[in-house]
């Protein structure tokens, strides 16, 4: 069983598509092992996105991610990282396949509704950033 982190970003929460995103995960056989809604501080957002600190979009990204509540989830299942990334679609929603979350709900490359870990190592860091072991249900 593999685990990954998924975030419904402030734009997804504001658009009231939390249930739709979860429905798509569950329809694809993905289990939710943990979930909570939180509001990131600027410091927390900078810590989470530290890998991008030297990129030109870092300040804009961290401003956006602190602009409203987010829903963080631990997803679990066979090949869940790849499954989640396929369901999300390309980072740039204009390049995303029809029927993906980003194609259906994103408004630009930054406000693209969801985030998902891209590799097992990234998933381990990202899950640990938001959840402790007691908050994650064993399936």
C-alpha positions as CSV (number, residue, x, y, z in Angstrom):
1,X,0.0,0.0,0.0
2,X,1.3,3.4,-1.0
3,X,0.4,6.8,0.6
4,X,0.4,10.3,-0.8
5,X,-0.6,13.7,0.3
6,X,-3.4,15.6,-1.4
7,X,-4.4,19.2,-0.8
8,X,-7.5,20.9,-1.9
9,X,-6.2,24.5,-2.3
10,X,-8.0,27.7,-1.2
11,X,-9.6,28.1,-4.7
12,X,-11.1,24.5,-4.5
13,X,-12.4,25.1,-1.0
14,X,-13.9,28.5,-2.1
15,X,-15.6,26.8,-5.2
16,X,-17.2,24.2,-2.9
17,X,-15.7,21.3,-4.8
18,X,-14.3,19.4,-1.8
19,X,-17.0,16.7,-2.1
20,X,-16.4,16.4,-5.9
21,X,-12.7,15.9,-5.4
22,X,-13.2,13.3,-2.7
23,X,-15.9,11.5,-4.9
24,X,-13.3,11.2,-7.7
25,X,-10.7,9.7,-5.4
26,X,-13.2,7.2,-4.0
27,X,-14.5,6.3,-7.4
28,X,-11.0,5.4,-8.5
29,X,-10.5,3.1,-5.5
30,X,-8.4,5.5,-3.4
31,X,-8.9,5.4,0.4
32,X,-8.7,8.4,2.6
33,X,-6.6,7.6,5.6
34,X,-6.6,11.1,7.2
35,X,-8.2,14.5,6.4
36,X,-8.5,17.9,8.0
37,X,-9.2,21.5,7.1
38,X,-6.6,24.0,8.1
39,X,-5.6,27.6,7.5
40,X,-1.8,27.9,6.8
41,X,0.2,30.8,8.1
42,X,2.8,32.4,5.8
43,X,5.6,30.7,7.8
44,X,3.9,27.3,7.4
45,X,3.4,27.8,3.7
46,X,7.0,28.8,3.2
47,X,8.1,25.7,5.1
48,X,5.9,23.4,3.1
49,X,7.0,24.9,-0.2
50,X,10.7,25.4,0.8
51,X,11.8,23.4,-2.2
52,X,10.6,26.2,-4.4
53,X,12.1,29.1,-2.3
54,X,14.4,30.3,-5.1
55,X,11.7,30.1,-7.8
56,X,10.1,33.3,-9.1
57,X,6.6,32.1,-8.1
58,X,7.4,31.3,-4.4
59,X,6.0,34.5,-2.9
60,X,2.9,34.4,-5.1
61,X,2.4,30.7,-4.3
62,X,2.7,31.1,-0.5
63,X,0.4,34.2,-0.6
64,X,-2.2,32.1,-2.4
65,X,-1.9,29.1,-0.1
66,X,-2.5,31.3,2.9
67,X,-5.5,33.1,1.3
68,X,-8.1,30.7,2.7
69,X,-8.6,27.3,4.2
70,X,-7.2,24.2,2.6
71,X,-8.1,20.5,3.0
72,X,-5.2,18.2,3.5
73,X,-5.6,14.4,3.1
74,X,-3.5,11.3,3.3
75,X,-4.6,9.1,0.4
76,X,-3.8,5.4,0.4
77,X,-3.9,2.6,-2.2
78,X,-2.0,0.7,-4.8
79,X,0.0,3.1,-7.0
80,X,-1.9,6.0,-5.3
81,X,0.7,8.6,-6.3
82,X,0.3,7.9,-10.0
83,X,-3.5,7.5,-9.7
84,X,-3.8,10.8,-7.9
85,X,-1.6,12.6,-10.4
86,X,-3.7,11.2,-13.3
87,X,-6.9,12.3,-11.6
88,X,-5.5,15.8,-10.9
89,X,-4.3,16.4,-14.5
90,X,-1.3,18.5,-15.7
91,X,-0.2,21.4,-13.4
92,X,-1.2,23.8,-16.2
93,X,-4.9,23.2,-16.5
94,X,-4.8,24.1,-20.2
95,X,-2.6,21.1,-20.8
96,X,-4.7,18.8,-18.6
97,X,-6.8,16.0,-20.1
98,X,-10.6,16.4,-20.2
99,X,-12.3,15.0,-17.1
100,X,-9.4,15.8,-14.8
101,X,-9.9,17.9,-11.7
102,X,-7.7,20.7,-12.9
103,X,-9.3,20.7,-16.4
104,X,-12.7,20.9,-14.8
105,X,-12.1,23.4,-12.0
106,X,-8.8,25.3,-12.3
107,X,-8.7,29.0,-13.4
108,X,-4.9,29.4,-13.9
109,X,-1.6,27.6,-13.3
110,X,-1.5,28.6,-9.7
111,X,-5.2,28.4,-8.8
112,X,-5.4,24.8,-10.0
113,X,-7.5,23.4,-7.2
114,X,-5.3,20.5,-6.0
115,X,-1.8,19.5,-5.0
116,X,-0.5,16.0,-4.9
117,X,2.9,14.5,-4.0
118,X,5.0,13.6,-7.0
119,X,7.1,10.7,-5.5
120,X,7.3,8.4,-2.4
121,X,10.0,10.6,-0.8
122,X,8.0,13.8,-1.4
123,X,4.9,12.1,0.0
124,X,6.7,11.0,3.2
125,X,7.9,14.6,3.8
126,X,4.5,16.2,2.9
127,X,2.4,13.7,5.0
128,X,4.7,14.3,8.0
129,X,4.4,18.1,7.6
130,X,0.6,18.0,8.2
131,X,-0.1,14.8,10.1
132,X,1.3,12.8,13.0
133,X,1.0,9.0,13.2
134,X,-2.0,9.1,15.5
135,X,-4.1,11.0,12.9
136,X,-3.6,8.5,10.1
137,X,-5.9,5.5,10.1
138,X,-4.4,2.1,9.3
139,X,-6.5,0.4,6.6
